[in-house]
């Protein structure tokens, strides 16, 4: 369950629903498969395989999952069938098929094929940290994270969450750290970064698996580029890439966390329970420290 790419939202922890209410509300928005002419279906599903419950609680952390199923109907398939029907009409009726008629045929073909189309599905998981007031979303894109937040708000009739806007921007702090060759707090430079210049066609420099204190890297900052992504290690527990929009990418949970989780149980339920707490504790504590170094939240 270890989240690999995290978008997060600060929450008003005093206004979170209780666990029972969350479970009831998600049940009302439970996932159901695509039917008939629906192109997609979306709803909440069980976040763990060994339980049908829509919320998996582990102490003060609550995990949920949003599932989406989509019909797969390749445009090429529709086009081939349409071409055959158009050719058939032209040959049998000795007339051309106009644009409007082609569109009507295309819609009819689509309606005929949709109920028999293949489907693909995906799940986006999120964890409520009710102690610190964070929603952590495991996602491949910010759009998916925003969608989870939107669906939670719809299910709960509102959820007080905001974007993570700090007094100092992540890009400014990362640029300062790279220029200084050292970080603040429990953070250390890792070996990857991305820098961006200015102008209409801004140059981008990507550095991978390299000493970030090297003169050739620092010189990019001295030449006016700003850091948009920076590899960091936090207190020998997490390694990750921080982005300018406050996404935490390519998260690695270092041995101390993995070993602690594995020693906490030998079945699926206890391992998930321990992993969820340890992951949330590490990520949320790191975020609190990072926010503090960024001057706190904007009012």
TORPA-274070 format. One record per residue: residue in one letter; x, y, z of N, C-alpha, C, O in turn. Coordinates in steps of 0.02 Angstrom, whole numbers, padded with zeros to 5 digits, always signed. Layout:
TORPA-274070
AXYZXYZXYZXYZ
...
//
This chain:
TORPA-274070
X+00041-00060+00000+00000+00000+00000+00042+00063+00000+00015+00118+00003
X+00107+00056-00003+00152+00114+00001+00141+00160-00059+00152+00140-00116
X+00119+00221-00046+00105+00269-00099+00171+00291-00133+00220+00306-00099
X+00171+00293-00199+00232+00308-00237+00233+00380-00264+00287+00408-00274
X+00175+00409-00274+00171+00479-00296+00113+00510-00259+00057+00486-00263
X+00126+00564-00223+00077+00589-00176+00060+00662-00190+00103+00705-00194
X-00005+00674-00198-00032+00741-00193-00066+00745-00125-00094+00696-00101
X-00064+00804-00094-00094+00808-00027-00133+00873-00019-00120+00922-00053
X-00180+00870+00026-00223+00928+00040-00228+00936+00116-00245+00889+00151
X-00214+00997+00142-00227+01010+00212-00302+01010+00225-00341+01036+00186
X-00322+00980+00281-00392+00975+00300-00404+01011+00366-00358+01020+00406
X-00466+01032+00377-00486+01056+00444-00504+00994+00484-00560+00969+00478
X-00458+00969+00524-00468+00905+00558-00526+00908+00608-00555+00856+00624
X-00542+00968+00632-00598+00974+00679-00666+00967+00646-00717+00960+00679
X-00667+00970+00579-00730+00966+00543-00735+00903+00499-00778+00899+00455
X-00691+00855+00513-00695+00792+00476-00754+00751+00502-00771+00755+00561
X-00786+00712+00458-00839+00667+00482-00810+00612+00526-00750+00598+00521
X-00851+00582+00568-00825+00525+00605-00823+00464+00559-00849+00465+00503
X-00791+00411+00583-00778+00353+00541-00843+00321+00516-00848+00302+00458
X-00892+00315+00560-00955+00284+00540-00991+00323+00486-01018+00294+00439
X-00991+00389+00493-01025+00431+00442-00989+00425+00375-01021+00421+00323
X-00923+00425+00377-00885+00418+00315-00902+00353+00280-00913+00351+00219
X-00906+00298+00318-00922+00233+00289-00992+00233+00258-01003+00206+00204
X-01040+00262+00294-01109+00265+00269-01114+00305+00205-01146+00284+00157
X-01082+00363+00203-01086+00407+00145-01052+00376+00084-01076+00384+00028
X-00996+00342+00095-00962+00310+00038-01003+00252+00012-01002+00238-00048
X-01039+00218+00056-01081+00162+00034-01135+00187-00013-01155+00152-00059
X-01159+00248-00002-01209+00277-00047-01181+00294-00116-01218+00301-00164
X-01115+00299-00120-01082+00314-00184-01037+00256-00204-00983+00267-00233
X-01058+00196-00189-01018+00136-00202-01012+00123-00277-01058+00137-00315
X-00955+00096-00297-00942+00081-00367-00991+00029-00394-01006-00020-00360
X-01015+00041-00455-01055-00008-00492-01029-00009-00563-01008+00043-00590
X-01029-00066-00594-01000-00074-00660-01039-00036-00713-01098-00020-00704
X-01006-00020-00768-01038+00015-00824-01097-00026-00850-01094-00087-00855
X-01151+00009-00865-01210-00024-00891-01229+00007-00958-01220+00066-00970
X-01256-00035-01002-01286-00012-01064-01243+00036-01104-01189+00019-01126
X-01269+00098-01112-01237+00147-01154-01191+00193-01114-01167+00243-01141
X-01177+00178-01051-01131+00218-01012-01060+00209-01038-01038+00154-01052
X-01024+00265-01044-00954+00262-01064-00909+00245-01005-00857+00213-01013
X-00929+00267-00945-00888+00252-00886-00931+00251-00824-00987+00276-00823
X-00903+00222-00771-00936+00221-00706-00883+00233-00653-00826+00212-00660
X-00902+00268-00600-00854+00287-00549-00887+00283-00480-00945+00304-00473
X-00851+00258-00431-00878+00255-00363-00826+00227-00316-00772+00206-00337
X-00842+00225-00253-00795+00203-00202-00796+00127-00195-00849+00096-00198
X-00737+00098-00187-00731+00025-00181-00687+00009-00121-00656+00053-00091
X-00683-00055-00104-00643-00077-00047-00569-00063-00060-00543-00083-00112
X-00534-00030-00014-00463-00015-00025-00416-00074-00012-00358-00071-00030
X-00441-00128+00019-00400-00187+00031-00437-00248+00005-00498-00249+00004
X-00399-00298-00015-00429-00357-00047-00462-00405+00002-00505-00444-00019
X-00444-00401+00065-00469-00451+00113-00530-00428+00151-00554-00463+00196
X-00556-00369+00134-00615-00343+00168-00659-00305+00119-00634-00269+00076
X-00726-00314+00125-00771-00278+00079-00786-00207+00103-00819-00169+00067
X-00763-00188+00162-00778-00121+00189-00747-00067+00146-00692-00075+00119
X-00781-00010+00140-00758+00044+00097-00709+00091+00132-00680+00136+00100
X-00699+00083+00196-00648+00120+00233-00606+00070+00272-00632+00027+00307
X-00540+00076+00264-00495+00033+00303-00461+00077+00355-00415+00115+00339
X-00483+00072+00419-00454+00113+00471-00393+00079+00503-00394+00019+00515
X-00342+00119+00515-00284+00095+00553-00266+00151+00601-00233+00200+00583
X-00289+00143+00663-00281+00195+00714-00312+00260+00690-00372+00262+00678
X-00273+00313+00684-00300+00378+00664-00299+00389+00588-00314+00444+00566
X-00283+00338+00549-00280+00344+00476-00337+00304+00446-00351+00247+00466
X-00371+00333+00396-00426+00300+00362-00411+00298+00288-00400+00350+00256
X-00411+00237+00260-00396+00231+00188-00460+00218+00148-00503+00179+00168
X-00465+00252+00091-00522+00244+00046-00496+00235-00025-00437+00247-00038
X-00540+00213-00069-00519+00201-00139-00575+00221-00186-00633+00203-00176
X-00558+00257-00238-00605+00276-00291-00589+00236-00353-00533+00238-00380
X-00639+00198-00377-00629+00155-00435-00665+00184-00495-00721+00209-00489
X-00634+00180-00552-00664+00203-00615-00658+00148-00667-00605+00119-00677
X-00714+00135-00701-00715+00086-00755-00736+00123-00819-00784+00162-00819
X-00700+00110-00873-00713+00144-00937-00723+00093-00993-00691+00041-00994
X-00769+00109-01038-00777+00067-01098-00720+00081-01147-00698+00139-01155
X-00696+00029-01178-00642+00035-01228-00672+00021-01296-00689-00036-01313
X-00679+00073-01335-00708+00067-01402-00664+00106-01451-00674+00165-01461
X-00615+00072-01481-00567+00107-01525-00601+00143-01583-00646+00117-01614
X-00578+00203-01596-00606+00243-01650-00598+00208-01717-00640+00214-01761
X-00543+00170-01724-00531+00135-01787-00584+00083-01802-00601+00072-01860
X-00610+00050-01750-00662-00001-01759-00726+00032-01785-00757+00008-01832
X-00744+00089-01754-00804+00125-01776-00796+00149-01847-00842+00145-01888
X-00737+00175-01862-00724+00201-01930-00730+00146-01982-00758+00158-02036
X-00703+00086-01968-00706+00032-02017-00777+00010-02032-00796-00001-02089
X-00817+00005-01978-00887-00015-01988-00926+00039-02025-00967+00025-02068
X-00911+00102-02008-00944+00158-02042-00927+00158-02117-00971+00167-02159
X-00864+00147-02133-00844+00145-02203-00881+00090-02241-00901+00099-02298
X-00889+00032-02207-00925-00023-02240-00998-00005-02253-01024-00020-02307
X-01030+00027-02204-01101+00045-02212-01110+00099-02266-01157+00096-02305
X-01064+00147-02268-01067+00199-02318-01059+00169-02388-01095+00187-02435
X-01010+00124-02395-00999+00092-02460-01060+00051-02481-01078+00049-02540
X-01091+00017-02432-01150-00024-02447-01208+00020-02472-01241+00001-02520
X-01219+00076-02441-01273+00122-02462-01258+00150-02531-01302+00153-02574
X-01196+00170-02542-01178+00198-02607-01186+00147-02663-01208+00164-02718
X-01169+00085-02649-01174+00033-02701-01247+00012-02712-01268+00003-02769
X-01285+00004-02658-01354-00021-02664-01404+00032-02686-01452+00018-02721
X-01391+00094-02665-01439+00147-02679-01414+00198-02730-01449+00244-02749
X-01352+00189-02753-01323+00232-02805-01327+00306-02786-01349+00348-02826
X-01306+00321-02725-01307+00391-02703-01250+00402-02653-01224+00356-02622
X-01232+00466-02645-01182+00483-02596-01213+00490-02527-01272+00506-02521
X-01172+00479-02476-01194+00486-02406-01167+00551-02380-01106+00562-02378
X-01211+00596-02359-01191+00661-02335-01162+00660-02265-01164+00609-02230
X-01135+00718-02244-01103+00723-02178-01151+00709-02121-01135+00672-02075
X-01212+00737-02126-01260+00727-02072-01279+00653-02065-01284+00627-02010
X-01290+00620-02122-01308+00549-02120-01250+00507-02093-01261+00459-02056
X-01189+00525-02112-01131+00488-02086-01127+00495-02010-01112+00446-01975
X-01141+00555-01984-01139+00565-01912-01193+00523-01877-01180+00494-01825
X-01252+00520-01907-01306+00479-01878-01287+00405-01879-01302+00368-01832
X-01256+00383-01934-01234+00313-01938-01181+00298-01885-01181+00246-01853
X-01135+00346-01876-01082+00337-01826-01111+00330-01756-01089+00288-01717
X-01160+00372-01740-01192+00369-01674-01228+00303-01664-01227+00274-01610
X-01261+00279-01717-01296+00215-01713-01247+00157-01702-01260+00113-01662
X-01191+00159-01738-01140+00106-01730-01112+00107-01659-01103+00054-01628
X-01099+00166-01634-01072+00173-01566-01121+00144-01515-01101+00107-01470
X-01186+00161-01522-01237+00135-01476-01242+00059-01480-01254+00026-01430
X-01233+00031-01540-01237-00042-01548-01178-00077-01515-01185-00131-01487
X-01119-00045-01519-01058-00077-01495-01047-00068-01419-01017-00111-01387
X-01070-00012-01391-01054+00004-01321-01071-00051-01271-01030-00068-01229
X-01132-00081-01275-01148-00133-01225-01102-00193-01228-01097-00230-01179
X-01068-00203-01285-01024-00262-01293-00950-00243-01289-00907-00286-01299
X-00936-00180-01275-00866-00158-01275-00828-00185-01215-00857-00199-01162
X-00763-00194-01224-00720-00212-01168-00716-00153-01119-00730-00096-01137
X-00697-00168-01058-00688-00115-01008-00618-00119-00979-00586-00171-00979
X-00596-00061-00952-00534-00059-00914-00549-00019-00850-00591+00026-00850
X-00515-00036-00798-00529-00002-00734-00465+00016-00698-00412-00014-00710
X-00470+00064-00655-00413+00085-00614-00438+00113-00548-00495+00135-00543
X-00396+00111-00498-00415+00133-00431-00365+00183-00405-00304+00173-00411
X-00389+00237-00375-00347+00287-00343-00360+00285-00268-00417+00294-00246
X-00308+00274-00229-00316+00269-00157-00296+00334-00122-00255+00373-00146
X-00327+00344-00064-00313+00403-00024-00317+00385+00050-00353+00339+00069
X-00279+00421+00091-00280+00410+00163-00294+00476+00198-00262+00527+00185
X-00343+00474+00243-00355+00530+00289-00308+00523+00349-00309+00472+00382
X-00268+00574+00362-00231+00578+00425-00272+00624+00471-00268+00685+00466
X-00310+00593+00515-00356+00632+00557-00320+00666+00614-00349+00710+00647
X-00259+00646+00628-00221+00677+00682-00191+00744+00661-00195+00793+00697
X-00161+00745+00602-00128+00807+00579-00171+00847+00531-00158+00906+00519
X-00222+00815+00503-00265+00851+00456-00237+00853+00386-00228+00907+00358
X-00224+00794+00357-00201+00790+00288-00243+00738+00251-00265+00688+00281
X-00254+00750+00187-00279+00698+00142-00222+00683+00094-00201+00726+00055
X-00196+00621+00096-00142+00600+00052-00171+00558-00004-00206+00509+00009
X-00158+00577-00066-00186+00541-00123-00129+00511-00164-00082+00545-00183
X-00135+00446-00176-00086+00411-00217-00109+00417-00289-00161+00389-00307
X-00072+00452-00331-00098+00467-00397-00044+00469-00451+00016+00476-00436
X-00065+00463-00513-00020+00471-00569-00024+00541-00599+00017+00559-00641
X-00073+00580-00576-00081+00647-00602-00119+00689-00552-00157+00663-00511
X-00109+00755-00555-00146+00799-00511-00220+00798-00526-00262+00809-00482
X-00238+00784-00589-00309+00780-00608-00344+00724-00571-00401+00732-00549
X-00311+00667-00563-00340+00611-00526-00348+00628-00452-00398+00610-00421
X-00299+00663-00424-00304+00683-00354-00362+00731-00344-00401+00724-00297
X-00369+00779-00389-00425+00827-00385-00492+00791-00392-00541+00810-00360
X-00493+00739-00434-00555+00702-00443-00575+00665-00379-00634+00663-00361
X-00526+00635-00345-00541+00602-00282-00569+00651-00232-00619+00637-00198
X-00539+00710-00227-00563+00761-00180-00634+00782-00198-00676+00790-00154
X-00647+00791-00263-00714+00811-00285-00766+00758-00267-00820+00774-00242
X-00749+00694-00279-00796+00640-00264-00808+00633-00189-00864+00618-00167
X-00757+00644-00148-00766+00643-00076-00812+00700-00053-00855+00690-00011
X-00801+00758-00082-00844+00815-00065-00917+00801-00083-00963+00816-00045
X-00927+00771-00142-00996+00755-00163-01027+00704-00117-01085+00710-00098
X-00989+00653-00098-01015+00600-00055-01031+00625+00015-01081+00605+00044
X-00989+00669+00041-00997+00693+00110-01038+00756+00116-01054+00779+00171
X-01057+00784+00059-01092+00848+00062-01047+00905+00081-01069+00955+00109
X-00982+00899+00064-00933+00950+00080-00875+00921+00120-00884+00876+00160
X-00816+00948+00107-00756+00929+00143-00708+00988+00142-00688+01011+00088
X-00691+01013+00200-00649+01073+00204-00576+01054+00192-00539+01036+00238
X-00556+01060+00129-00488+01045+00107-00465+01102+00063-00505+01134+00029
X-00401+01115+00063-00375+01170+00022-00310+01148-00011-00280+01098+00007
X-00290+01186-00061-00226+01173-00094-00169+01191-00046-00177+01235-00004
X-00113+01157-00052-00057+01169-00007-00017+01231-00027+00036+01226-00058
X-00042+01290-00010-00008+01353-00026+00030+01378+00035+00000+01392+00087
X+00096+01383+00029+00139+01405+00083+00163+01476+00071+00159+01502+00015
X+00190+01507+00123+00213+01576+00117+00272+01582+00069+00277+01630+00031
X+00316+01533+00070+00370+01530+00021+00354+01473-00027+00330+01421-00006
X+00369+01483-00091+00354+01430-00139+00405+01374-00134+00463+01387-00118
X+00384+01313-00148+00433+01257-00149+00491+01271-00197+00548+01254-00182
X+00477+01301-00255+00530+01314-00303+00583+01361-00275+00642+01350-00285
X+00561+01412-00239+00608+01460-00209+00652+01426-00158+00713+01437-00157
X+00622+01384-00115+00661+01350-00064+00708+01299-00095+00766+01294-00075
X+00686+01262-00144+00729+01213-00177+00787+01246-00212+00843+01221-00210
X+00775+01303-00243+00828+01340-00277+00880+01363-00226+00940+01359-00238
X+00857+01387-00169+00902+01409-00116+00943+01351-00089+01003+01358-00078
X+00913+01294-00079+00948+01236-00054+01002+01213-00104+01058+01197-00084
X+00985+01213-00168+01034+01191-00218+01092+01240-00221+01150+01220-00229
X+01077+01304-00217+01130+01355-00219+01176+01349-00158+01236+01358-00164
X+01146+01335-00100+01186+01328-00038+01222+01262-00034+01271+01255+00003
X+01199+01213-00072+01229+01147-00068+01209+01108-00006+01240+01058+00010
X+01158+01131+00028+01134+01098+00089+01061+01118+00101+01038+01170+00078
X+01026+01075+00138+00955+01087+00152+00946+01104+00226+00992+01099+00266
X+00886+01125+00243+00869+01139+00312+00836+01079+00344+00817+01031+00310
X+00829+01082+00411+00794+01029+00448+00825+00961+00437+00886+00953+00434
X+00781+00911+00430+00805+00842+00421+00812+00822+00348+00813+00762+00333
X+00817+00870+00303+00821+00855+00232+00893+00856+00207+00934+00895+00231
X+00907+00813+00159+00972+00811+00125+00961+00809+00050+00910+00782+00026
X+01008+00836+00012+01005+00832-00061+01016+00760-00082+01060+00726-00056
X+00977+00738-00131+00989+00672-00161+01028+00682-00225+01078+00718-00225
X+01008+00650-00280+01051+00652-00340+01014+00670-00404+01040+00660-00459
X+00952+00698-00398+00914+00716-00458+00884+00785-00450+00864+00804-00395
X+00880+00822-00504+00845+00886-00503+00828+00907-00574+00853+00881-00623
X+00783+00956-00577+00764+00987-00641+00764+01062-00631+00738+01087-00581
X+00793+01098-00678+00797+01170-00674+00767+01201-00737+00771+01172-00791
X+00739+01260-00729+00706+01293-00785+00728+01365-00789+00733+01400-00739
X+00740+01387-00851+00760+01456-00862+00699+01501-00873+00642+01482-00858
X+00711+01560-00899+00658+01607-00912+00651+01619-00987+00692+01597-01027
X+00598+01655-01005+00587+01671-01076+00529+01633-01105+00501+01588-01074
X+00510+01653-01166+00454+01622-01200+00466+01548-01213+00420+01507-01208
X+00527+01530-01230+00546+01460-01239+00598+01445-01186+00658+01446-01200
X+00575+01432-01125+00620+01424-01068+00660+01359-01073+00631+01306-01082
X+00726+01364-01067+00767+01303-01068+00756+01262-01004+00746+01290-00950
X+00758+01196-01011+00750+01151-00954+00812+01105-00951+00833+01077-01001
X+00840+01099-00892+00898+01056-00881+00879+01002-00831+00855+01017-00776
X+00890+00939-00849+00876+00884-00804+00941+00851-00783+00983+00835-00825
X+00949+00842-00719+01009+00812-00690+00989+00747-00656+00942+00747-00616
X+01023+00693-00670+01005+00628-00642+01067+00592-00617+01118+00588-00651
X+01061+00565-00556+01114+00524-00527+01181+00561-00527+01231+00535-00551
X+01180+00621-00501+01239+00662-00500+01243+00700-00434+01192+00715-00403
X+01303+00716-00413+01314+00756-00353+01286+00826-00366+01310+00863-00408
X+01234+00845-00328+01200+00909-00340+01239+00968-00313+01221+01026-00325
X+01293+00955-00277+01335+01010-00253+01391+01026-00302+01431+01071-00291
X+01395+00988-00357+01448+00998-00407+01440+01067-00439+01384+01091-00449
X+01496+01098-00455+01495+01166-00484+01453+01170-00547+01417+01219-00557
X+01457+01119-00589+01420+01121-00653+01344+01121-00642+01307+01146-00685
X+01321+01093-00586+01250+01094-00570+01231+01162-00539+01182+01193-00560
X+01269+01183-00490+01255+01246-00455+01258+01305-00503+01222+01355-00494
X+01300+01300-00554+01309+01355-00601+01243+01371-00638+01232+01429-00657
X+01202+01321-00647+01137+01333-00679+01095+01383-00639+01062+01426-00667
X+01097+01377-00572+01061+01423-00529+01093+01493-00532+01058+01543-00536
X+01158+01494-00531+01193+01558-00535+01179+01594-00601+01184+01655-00606
X+01163+01555-00653+01147+01584-00718+01074+01603-00724+01052+01624-00778
X+01036+01597-00670+00968+01621-00670+00913+01570-00675+00854+01588-00677
X+00930+01506-00677+00879+01454-00680+00852+01441-00609+00887+01450-00560
X+00789+01420-00606+00759+01401-00542+00745+01326-00541+00736+01295-00593
X+00744+01298-00481+00734+01226-00474+00659+01211-00474+00621+01241-00435
X+00638+01166-00518+00568+01146-00521+00556+01077-00491+00500+01060-00473
X+00609+01037-00487+00604+00971-00454+00671+00958-00420+00724+00975-00447
X+00668+00928-00361+00729+00916-00323+00724+00850-00285+00675+00839-00249
X+00773+00807-00294+00777+00745-00257+00801+00757-00186+00851+00792-00176
X+00766+00730-00138+00781+00741-00068+00778+00675-00029+00745+00628-00049
X+00814+00673+00026+00810+00619+00075+00791+00650+00141+00819+00701+00161
X+00743+00620+00176+00720+00647+00240+00732+00598+00296+00702+00544+00298
X+00775+00616+00341+00788+00580+00404+00797+00505+00396+00775+00466+00438
X+00828+00485+00341+00843+00415+00326+00780+00371+00325+00784+00311+00335
X+00723+00403+00314+00660+00366+00309+00629+00368+00240+00602+00319+00216
X+00633+00427+00208+00602+00437+00142+00652+00466+00093+00693+00509+00110
X+00649+00442+00032+00683+00474-00024+00630+00490-00076+00587+00448-00090
X+00632+00550-00105+00579+00570-00151+00602+00630-00192+00655+00658-00180
X+00561+00647-00241+00571+00707-00281+00515+00756-00266+00456+00740-00274
X+00533+00815-00243+00485+00868-00229+00478+00911-00291+00528+00930-00322
X+00416+00928-00310+00404+00969-00369+00381+01039-00349+00361+01050-00291
X+00384+01084-00396+00364+01153-00382+00290+01161-00365+00271+01210-00334
X+00249+01113-00386+00178+01116-00371+00159+01073-00310+00101+01057-00298
X+00211+01055-00271+00202+01020-00207+00178+00948-00215+00146+00921-00171
X+00194+00917-00271+00184+00845-00278+00246+00809-00254+00302+00833-00265
X+00237+00753-00221+00293+00712-00197+00298+00652-00243+00256+00607-00240
X+00349+00650-00284+00356+00598-00335+00409+00546-00317+00454+00559-00276
X+00402+00488-00348+00453+00434-00343+00473+00422-00270+00532+00420-00253
X+00423+00413-00229+00436+00404-00157+00464+00335-00144+00437+00285-00168
X+00519+00333-00107+00548+00270-00084+00547+00270-00008+00569+00318+00025
X+00522+00215+00021+00521+00208+00093+00582+00166+00112+00587+00107+00095
X+00627+00196+00148+00692+00165+00160+00686+00108+00210+00634+00099+00242
X+00739+00070+00216+00736+00005+00250+00707+00008+00320+00672-00038+00341
X+00720+00062+00356+00697+00065+00425+00621+00060+00429+00594+00029+00475
X+00585+00090+00382+00512+00087+00381+00487+00019+00357+00441-00010+00386
X+00517-00006+00304+00496-00070+00277+00505-00126+00329+00461-00168+00337
X+00562-00125+00363+00576-00177+00413+00528-00172+00472+00507-00223+00499
X+00512-00112+00492+00466-00103+00549+00397-00129+00531+00364-00160+00573
X+00375-00117+00470+00309-00141+00448+00308-00217+00447+00260-00248+00470
X+00361-00247+00419+00363-00320+00412+00365-00355+00480+00342-00411+00486
X+00393-00322+00530+00398-00352+00597+00333-00344+00637+00328-00370+00692
X+00285-00308+00609+00223-00293+00646+00168-00344+00635+00116-00340+00667
X+00178-00392+00591+00127-00442+00580+00145-00488+00523+00185-00471+00480
X+00115-00548+00523+00132-00597+00471+00072-00616+00429+00075-00664+00390
X+00016-00579+00435-00040-00590+00390-00057-00525+00354-00031-00472+00372
X-00100-00530+00304-00113-00472+00261-00143-00414+00300-00123-00356+00289
X-00190-00428+00344-00224-00374+00380-00176-00336+00426-00176-00274+00426
X-00136-00372+00465-00091-00338+00511-00035-00301+00474-00013-00248+00496
X-00013-00329+00418+00038-00295+00378+00011-00231+00347+00045-00180+00347
X-00050-00233+00320-00080-00173+00292-00092-00121+00346-00080-00061+00336
X-00114-00143+00404-00126-00098+00461-00062-00061+00480-00062+00000+00485
X-00008-00099+00489+00055-00068+00509+00084-00024+00455+00108+00031+00468
X+00081-00048+00393+00109-00009+00337+00073+00058+00329+00104+00109+00316
X+00007+00056+00336-00032+00117+00327-00013+00169+00380-00005+00228+00364
X-00007+00148+00442+00012+00194+00495+00082+00222+00485+00094+00282+00490
X+00129+00177+00470+00199+00197+00462+00208+00244+00403+00243+00294+00408
X+00175+00228+00347+00180+00271+00288+00151+00340+00303+00183+00391+00289
X+00092+00342+00332+00059+00405+00345+00098+00446+00396+00106+00507+00387
X+00123+00413+00447+00162+00448+00499+00224+00480+00469+00239+00538+00483
X+00260+00442+00427+00321+00468+00398+00307+00525+00349+00339+00578+00353
X+00259+00515+00304+00245+00566+00253+00217+00629+00285+00239+00685+00268
X+00169+00622+00331+00138+00681+00362+00188+00720+00405+00187+00781+00406
X+00230+00684+00442+00281+00718+00483+00330+00756+00440+00350+00812+00455
X+00350+00724+00384+00395+00757+00336+00362+00820+00308+00394+00873+00303
X+00298+00815+00290+00263+00872+00262+00257+00929+00312+00265+00987+00294
X+00243+00913+00374+00240+00965+00426+00306+01002+00432+00307+01063+00438
X+00361+00965+00431+00427+00997+00436+00441+01039+00374+00468+01094+00380
X+00423+01013+00316+00435+01050+00254+00394+01115+00253+00419+01167+00233
X+00331+01110+00273+00288+01170+00275+00316+01222+00323+00314+01282+00309
X+00344+01199+00379+00374+01245+00427+00434+01281+00395+00442+01342+00405
X+00474+01245+00358+00532+01276+00325+00511+01323+00269+00549+01368+00250
X+00450+01314+00244+00423+01359+00192+00385+01417+00222+00351+01454+00186
X+00389+01426+00287+00359+01484+00319+00288+01474+00343+00256+01521+00366
X+00262+01412+00337+00193+01398+00358+00144+01411+00302+00163+01429+00246
X+00080+01401+00317+00028+01409+00268+00011+01482+00256+00015+01524+00302
X-00008+01498+00195-00035+01564+00181-00104+01570+00212-00144+01523+00211
X-00117+01627+00241-00183+01638+00271-00236+01651+00217-00294+01661+00234
//
